[in-house]
Amino acid sequence: MIELETPEAFERHLREGHSLANVVIQGLDLRRYTRELSTLPLAGTVFLGCELEKDALQAALAHGALVFPPISGVPYQPYRGTLYTPEELYAGFDPTRPETYEDTLDARIYRHWESHGRGTPPTLLETLAQRLHDHAVTNAMEGLLLREGPPRKVVAIMGGHSMKRGMPDYREVATLSRELTRAGFFLVSGGGPGAMEATHVGAWFATRTEAELDVALAMLAKAPSYTDREWLARAFEVRGAFPLGPRDVFACSSLGIPTWHYGHEPPNPFATHIAKYFANSVREDGLLTIAKGGIVYAPGSAGTIQEVFQDACQNHYNSVGVISPMIFLGREFWTRTRPVYPLLAQLAQGHEYARHLLLTDSREEVVEALRAYDRSSTPAS
């Protein structure tokens, strides 16, 4: 089915004389199109959260259209047609006054979620609105990865939120991400601070020099932790000093996938696309599923280890149709500090994904392993 999710797409569809039958129209204000909607065939048309005048609504129902009405009283759009951007989530933030984060859309939605689903049982309508929102975000993410431009070779980097700016591990992740982005991979992460932020910083600097990246990392290190008052301000300072030009938008793009479940961790503003969810389980499974080019595990804690075994389960049972690399960056960490790798290697014995496990301290080995896997999985032309 054709999906129309922007006013421009809807107007173009009408202008070119296409039928609206069996078309999905999402989140649009259609009150100025009552005449057209009252006269065109609407059999099988689906209206998701669209604003309709009474006559248009009656015509839609009479023609057998399916109408999901808008949901009011929530600070988010349950039927949104696009992913978030840092500019949308952080609109109103003033880096010179870090307290203005509380006025942003991201903070307002988090406060709403806290009072409607964290400590308080959510109402049925609130639960429905959140599920519709997450469904719309997934659909928009699939559009980015599958329908907009050439197919993207998605690689994820997982790691802990406590990894501080200025530390060697942070720089290692940023440099690795920069190299992978330059090699043509599309980087994704959990979209939060720490190793996740380093992933998107690296992608942001894919077209810049290593010296420029060093300057940026030094600027960020002035507020090492996301709990520091200046953490977000320093990120916007770097964005302002090293903006993306028109030719950088695709070459330096990346996708962050955070959640309001961990809303005390602001999403990092270096991800050019943000798929933010309410349901952390949906977010986790989706993040692992789209990373068909492989996943790199930087040091992390319980959340990262959870992702390791979720990914292992997908590979063990081939539940997503792809057996993809699982690469562990940091021998000491993954064999002694958090001895996950020996258990995983034993679990993988006799299964195909055993040959896609890699434990290494070498950034070069990571890049080469992912490039080799990409070559082997790309059909010959």
LINGI-V407441 format. One record per backbone hydrogen bond with DSSP energy under -1.0 kcal/mol. CO is the residue of the C=O (numbers start at 0). NH is the residue of the N-H. E is the energy in kcal/mol with one decimal. If there is no record, write none. Layout:
co->CO nh->NH e->E
co->CO nh->NH e->E
This chain:
co->1 nh->23 e->-3.1
co->3 nh->25 e->-2.4
co->5 nh->9 e->-2.2
co->6 nh->10 e->-2.7
co->7 nh->11 e->-2.3
co->8 nh->12 e->-2.1
co->9 nh->13 e->-2.1
co->10 nh->14 e->-2.8
co->11 nh->15 e->-2.0
co->12 nh->17 e->-1.9
co->13 nh->16 e->-1.8
co->19 nh->22 e->-1.3
co->22 nh->45 e->-2.6
co->23 nh->3 e->-3.2
co->24 nh->47 e->-3.1
co->27 nh->50 e->-2.1
co->29 nh->32 e->-1.8
co->32 nh->36 e->-2.6
co->33 nh->37 e->-1.8
co->35 nh->39 e->-2.0
co->41 nh->44 e->-1.9
co->42 nh->21 e->-1.1
co->44 nh->65 e->-2.9
co->45 nh->24 e->-3.2
co->46 nh->67 e->-3.4
co->47 nh->26 e->-3.7
co->50 nh->29 e->-2.1
co->52 nh->56 e->-2.6
co->53 nh->57 e->-2.6
co->54 nh->58 e->-2.2
co->55 nh->59 e->-2.5
co->56 nh->60 e->-2.4
co->57 nh->61 e->-2.3
co->58 nh->62 e->-1.9
co->59 nh->64 e->-2.8
co->60 nh->63 e->-1.1
co->65 nh->46 e->-3.0
co->67 nh->48 e->-2.9
co->76 nh->79 e->-1.5
co->83 nh->273 e->-2.4
co->84 nh->88 e->-2.4
co->85 nh->89 e->-2.4
co->88 nh->105 e->-2.0
co->89 nh->92 e->-2.4
co->93 nh->96 e->-2.6
co->96 nh->99 e->-2.7
co->97 nh->100 e->-1.8
co->98 nh->101 e->-1.6
co->99 nh->102 e->-1.8
co->100 nh->103 e->-2.0
co->103 nh->107 e->-2.3
co->104 nh->108 e->-2.6
co->105 nh->109 e->-1.9
co->106 nh->110 e->-2.4
co->107 nh->111 e->-2.1
co->108 nh->112 e->-2.7
co->109 nh->113 e->-2.6
co->110 nh->114 e->-1.6
co->113 nh->118 e->-1.5
co->122 nh->126 e->-2.4
co->123 nh->127 e->-2.3
co->124 nh->128 e->-2.5
co->125 nh->129 e->-2.4
co->126 nh->130 e->-2.3
co->127 nh->131 e->-2.6
co->128 nh->132 e->-2.3
co->129 nh->133 e->-2.5
co->130 nh->134 e->-2.3
co->131 nh->135 e->-2.3
co->132 nh->136 e->-2.3
co->133 nh->137 e->-2.3
co->134 nh->138 e->-2.2
co->135 nh->139 e->-2.4
co->136 nh->140 e->-2.5
co->137 nh->141 e->-2.5
co->138 nh->142 e->-1.9
co->139 nh->143 e->-2.0
co->140 nh->144 e->-2.2
co->141 nh->145 e->-2.7
co->142 nh->146 e->-1.5
co->142 nh->147 e->-1.5
co->151 nh->153 e->-1.1
co->152 nh->185 e->-3.3
co->153 nh->292 e->-2.3
co->154 nh->187 e->-2.0
co->155 nh->295 e->-2.8
co->157 nh->297 e->-3.3
co->159 nh->194 e->-2.5
co->163 nh->166 e->-1.6
co->166 nh->170 e->-1.9
co->167 nh->171 e->-2.4
co->168 nh->172 e->-2.3
co->169 nh->173 e->-2.4
co->170 nh->174 e->-2.6
co->171 nh->175 e->-2.4
co->172 nh->176 e->-2.7
co->173 nh->177 e->-2.3
co->174 nh->178 e->-2.2
co->175 nh->179 e->-2.5
co->176 nh->180 e->-2.7
co->177 nh->181 e->-2.1
co->178 nh->182 e->-1.4
co->179 nh->184 e->-2.3
co->180 nh->183 e->-1.6
co->185 nh->154 e->-2.2
co->186 nh->254 e->-2.3
co->187 nh->156 e->-2.0
co->188 nh->256 e->-1.8
co->190 nh->267 e->-1.8
co->192 nh->195 e->-1.3
co->193 nh->197 e->-2.2
co->194 nh->198 e->-1.6
co->195 nh->199 e->-1.3
co->196 nh->200 e->-2.5
co->197 nh->201 e->-2.3
co->198 nh->202 e->-1.6
co->199 nh->203 e->-2.4
co->200 nh->204 e->-1.5
co->202 nh->205 e->-1.7
co->204 nh->207 e->-1.4
co->208 nh->212 e->-1.9
co->209 nh->213 e->-2.3
co->210 nh->214 e->-2.0
co->211 nh->215 e->-2.2
co->212 nh->216 e->-2.6
co->213 nh->217 e->-2.1
co->214 nh->218 e->-1.9
co->215 nh->219 e->-2.5
co->216 nh->220 e->-2.0
co->218 nh->221 e->-1.1
co->219 nh->222 e->-2.2
co->223 nh->164 e->-2.1
co->224 nh->227 e->-2.1
co->227 nh->230 e->-1.6
co->229 nh->233 e->-2.6
co->230 nh->234 e->-1.3
co->231 nh->235 e->-2.1
co->232 nh->236 e->-1.8
co->233 nh->237 e->-2.0
co->234 nh->238 e->-2.4
co->235 nh->239 e->-2.2
co->236 nh->240 e->-1.9
co->237 nh->241 e->-2.4
co->244 nh->247 e->-1.5
co->247 nh->251 e->-2.8
co->249 nh->252 e->-1.2
co->253 nh->272 e->-1.8
co->254 nh->188 e->-1.6
co->255 nh->274 e->-2.8
co->257 nh->276 e->-1.9
co->259 nh->262 e->-1.6
co->261 nh->264 e->-2.2
co->272 nh->255 e->-2.8
co->273 nh->83 e->-2.4
co->276 nh->259 e->-2.6
co->278 nh->282 e->-2.0
co->279 nh->283 e->-2.9
co->280 nh->284 e->-2.2
co->281 nh->285 e->-2.3
co->282 nh->286 e->-2.3
co->283 nh->287 e->-2.0
co->284 nh->288 e->-2.1
co->285 nh->289 e->-2.2
co->289 nh->291 e->-2.4
co->290 nh->293 e->-1.2
co->293 nh->155 e->-2.1
co->294 nh->326 e->-2.8
co->295 nh->157 e->-3.0
co->296 nh->328 e->-2.3
co->298 nh->159 e->-2.1
co->300 nh->304 e->-2.4
co->301 nh->305 e->-2.5
co->302 nh->306 e->-1.8
co->303 nh->307 e->-2.0
co->304 nh->308 e->-1.8
co->305 nh->309 e->-1.9
co->306 nh->310 e->-2.6
co->307 nh->311 e->-2.4
co->308 nh->312 e->-1.9
co->309 nh->313 e->-1.9
co->310 nh->314 e->-2.3
co->311 nh->315 e->-3.3
co->312 nh->316 e->-2.1
co->313 nh->318 e->-1.7
co->324 nh->294 e->-2.1
co->325 nh->357 e->-1.9
co->326 nh->296 e->-3.6
co->327 nh->359 e->-2.5
co->329 nh->333 e->-2.4
co->330 nh->334 e->-1.4
co->331 nh->335 e->-2.2
co->331 nh->336 e->-1.8
co->332 nh->337 e->-3.8
co->333 nh->340 e->-1.9
co->337 nh->339 e->-3.3
co->339 nh->343 e->-2.4
co->340 nh->344 e->-3.0
co->341 nh->345 e->-1.9
co->342 nh->346 e->-2.4
co->343 nh->347 e->-2.1
co->347 nh->350 e->-2.5
co->350 nh->353 e->-1.7
co->351 nh->354 e->-1.4
co->352 nh->355 e->-1.4
co->353 nh->356 e->-1.1
co->355 nh->325 e->-2.3
co->357 nh->327 e->-3.4
co->359 nh->329 e->-2.9
co->361 nh->365 e->-1.6
co->362 nh->366 e->-2.2
co->363 nh->367 e->-2.5
co->364 nh->368 e->-2.5
co->365 nh->369 e->-2.1
co->366 nh->370 e->-2.3
co->367 nh->371 e->-2.7
co->368 nh->372 e->-2.1
co->369 nh->373 e->-2.2
co->370 nh->374 e->-2.4
co->371 nh->375 e->-2.2
co->372 nh->376 e->-1.7
